[in-house]
Structures are given as structure tokens and as C-alpha cells.
């Protein structure tokens, strides 16, 4: 039992340590953490965008402007098929950071503004849901100045992905089957722990580990905690 607890402790310390290391040594671009809002898209229609976080927001653009796209997760599948819900979000809209308005840069070396949405595989029904984690970089320019200076923003977020399908009986190579026809996708964002919260937890776990080592040294490995 002690071995299981110790291995879990070591695993959590490794995961949190990696997170903190990434937070410190990752990109120097400003990080935008999405804590609320949603992005939704019905097939063949522009997406709806309304997301925000500390010091920034991204909202729907006026009609006629580019407002992004969510890659289709699947086309047609038999109901119950296990399907990975990971996708890619090309985020558009008006980006407001600390009172300054930006828009996604449309061209330039290495610019594609693709944000990765990582989600697990789940059975496909009329409504399928899964947790997701979003990450990527947006290259932005001052709004109304497409040739203006480019500013990079690292974007992170997490929440629940919902995929809606039209379920109907249809002919297939295997005969009549109940099929799911992809219709829409929605990403609902929720608050995620800040790096400072992880740092506090990490320091607590280190203190607990040190306490256990001291007790073992004093009691010859017979400490119960």
C-alpha cells in the first residue's frame, strides 16, 4: 500500500513540476487564459465566439468579417462508434487585451492561428461530450491595421466539448444502419488553475515528501504516514 501511495506521490510531483517548468521556460509571448465563454459552430455557418479571461476578451466580429472556423470532427459514423473529439480551432473575432483591440494576422512567416483542441475518444450519439484542453498561439495586429506590427499571444483554456449529430436510419455498405451525421460543435470554457495555484500545491507536496523522509529516518521506516 505504501508503495502505491509513494508512486502516486512521485507521479503528481513529476506532472506538476513539468507544468511549472513549462510555465517558466515556454514562449515569451503574453499568455491569455480563457476562463469563461464559448465557441460554437453549426455546420456550414460561421462560428459564434464569446470568450474571456483576466484582462482580455474575444467577441463576435461584425457581419462579413472573418470569424474563424472549427475543423469538422467527423462526417458520418454508425451510432456508438468510438471517435476522438480532438480538433483544431482557427480563432477569429475582435481580441481586446488591456483596452487595446486586435484582430488575427492573416499572413506572414509561420502564421496560421491554429489552436489545438485535445479531447479523448468517446462513443458518438445524438449528443456526445468530452473534456478538452486548448492551447496555441494567435498572431495579432492592431484592429483596422492589417499591415501593423504583429503581437503573439499564447492562448490556453479548458472545458467541455459538445458534438451534436443528426441520428437517422440510412443505407450503408452493411445494409440499413443507424448513422450519426455531424451537425454542430460547441466548446464551453471553465476556469483552470493559475500557475501560482500549482506552485502552492507543488510546494505543499514537497513539504509532505520531506516530512515523510524525516520520519522514516527517525523511526527506521516504520512511520505510518
C-alpha angles and dihedrals in degrees: 000000000000089000091054092050092047092050091050090049091051091047094052092046090052094048095047092043090053090049092052092046091052091048091054101038101033128099118329090222117113111270120230112198114200109218103166144012136053147257117211135174132186113206113276093006129099114264124255113235128194115144135141146173140169108329098351147066137187116207140176115287125229117278112283096028122111109265104176135252141247115222113243111256095209141337113221126348136167109262111266095029113146106241132177109237097203112128144155127259119205097197121210134166137086111319114202117189120178091336095313119114121221138173129203114275110244101205144014140100110321094353117141103126091219114162117200117231109197117195136155129252115270136171113274116236134146087292121021125180135187138163115258141192121210127202139157144101131278118205106207139182130199109282112266093017107087092171093048126114115299119237120192121218123188108218124202133171146140139204143110127324119207123193119192122202137184106238118206143144111261142162117267136167086270093051128253111001138169103245134190115223112200111243113158147353132208131188114202113192127213134185116278127198116277118235089253090060091051090048091054091049092046092052090049092052091048090051090050091050092050091049091053092050092051092050091049091051091050099042101035096248095309096109111128095210 
